[in-house]
Amino acid sequence: MHKHFLFTASKSPLVFKVGFTEIEENMKRLFFATLLLFAFLLSSSFLEPTMAKSLLCTHKCKGRCAKAAVKERCLKYCGICCAECKCVPSGTYGNKHQCPCYRDRRNSKGKPKCP
């Protein structure tokens, strides 16, 4: 599986033995490592904004639901609305004019979905 190449340098012939299978293996490893690095960088660039948005929604919804009687439900729906609308009105009640998407979200019964 080794190929021989004949090169002439000055007056004496030089024979180089090159193992193509070794070179091919090294190229495969390099390609795989590069592909893996690229995949990691690509996935981390998508995860960072998503995590930042979820942390922002969590923080804003904690403030919005601070005085809610049923906090778990308030946080759940506030989080859904924040993810969809990318905004949460200020304060614990009202101010929905600040975020029209949040204001206009309705549940299946036609009532406001977002707290």
C-alpha positions in Angstrom: 0.0 0.0 0.0 3.0 2.2 -0.2 3.9 4.0 -3.4 7.5 4.8 -4.4 8.5 8.1 -6.0 11.7 8.6 -7.7 13.3 12.1 -7.5 16.6 13.0 -8.8 18.6 15.6 -6.9 22.0 16.3 -8.3 23.6 13.1 -9.5 22.3 10.5 -7.1 18.6 9.3 -7.3 16.6 9.6 -4.1 13.7 7.3 -3.4 11.0 8.6 -1.0 8.6 6.1 0.5 5.2 7.8 1.2 2.5 6.1 3.1 -0.8 7.3 1.6 -2.9 5.5 4.1 -1.2 7.4 6.9 -1.7 10.7 5.2 -5.3 9.9 4.4 -5.9 9.0 8.1 -4.4 12.3 9.3 -6.5 14.2 6.8 -9.6 12.5 8.0 -8.8 13.3 11.6 -8.1 16.9 10.8 -11.3 17.2 8.8 -13.3 15.6 11.7 -11.7 17.8 14.3 -12.4 20.9 12.2 -16.0 19.8 11.6 -16.5 19.2 15.3 -15.1 22.6 16.2 -17.3 24.3 13.7 -20.4 22.5 15.0 -19.5 23.5 18.5 -19.1 27.2 17.6 -22.2 27.2 15.6 -24.3 25.6 18.4 -22.9 27.9 21.0 -23.8 31.0 19.0 -27.4 29.9 18.8 -27.6 29.0 22.5 -26.2 32.3 23.8 -29.0 34.6 22.6 -31.7 32.0 23.6 -30.3 31.8 27.1 -30.0 35.6 27.4 -33.7 36.0 26.3 -34.9 33.4 28.8 -32.9 35.1 31.6 -34.4 38.4 30.6 -37.9 37.0 30.6 -37.4 35.3 33.9 -36.2 38.5 35.5 -39.0 40.7 34.0 -41.7 38.1 34.9 -40.5 37.9 38.5 -41.2 41.6 38.8 -44.5 41.4 36.9 -45.8 38.5 39.0 -44.4 39.8 42.4 -47.9 40.5 43.8 -49.8 37.8 41.9 -52.1 35.5 44.0 -51.1 32.4 42.0 -47.4 33.1 41.2 -46.7 29.8 39.4 -49.4 30.4 36.8 -48.5 34.0 36.4 -44.8 33.1 35.8 -45.8 30.4 33.4 -48.0 32.6 31.2 -45.8 35.6 31.5 -42.8 33.5 30.3 -44.8 32.3 27.3 -45.9 35.8 26.4 -42.4 37.2 26.9 -40.9 34.6 24.7 -43.5 35.2 21.9 -43.6 39.0 22.3 -40.1 39.7 23.5 -41.4 42.3 26.0 -43.1 42.5 29.4 -45.0 45.6 30.6 -43.5 47.3 33.6 -45.1 47.1 37.0 -47.2 44.4 38.6 -50.5 45.3 36.8 -51.7 47.2 33.8 -49.3 49.2 31.5 -50.1 46.7 28.7 -50.0 49.6 26.3 -46.2 49.4 26.5 -46.3 46.0 24.8 -49.1 45.6 22.3 -48.3 42.0 21.5 -48.5 41.1 25.2 -51.8 43.1 25.4 -53.4 41.4 22.4 -52.6 37.8 23.2 -55.8 35.8 24.0 -56.5 32.3 25.3 -59.0 29.9 23.7 -61.9 31.5 25.6 -61.0 35.0 24.3 -59.7 36.3 27.6 -56.3 37.9 28.0 -53.6 35.3 28.0 -50.7 37.4 29.5 -50.8 38.6 33.1 
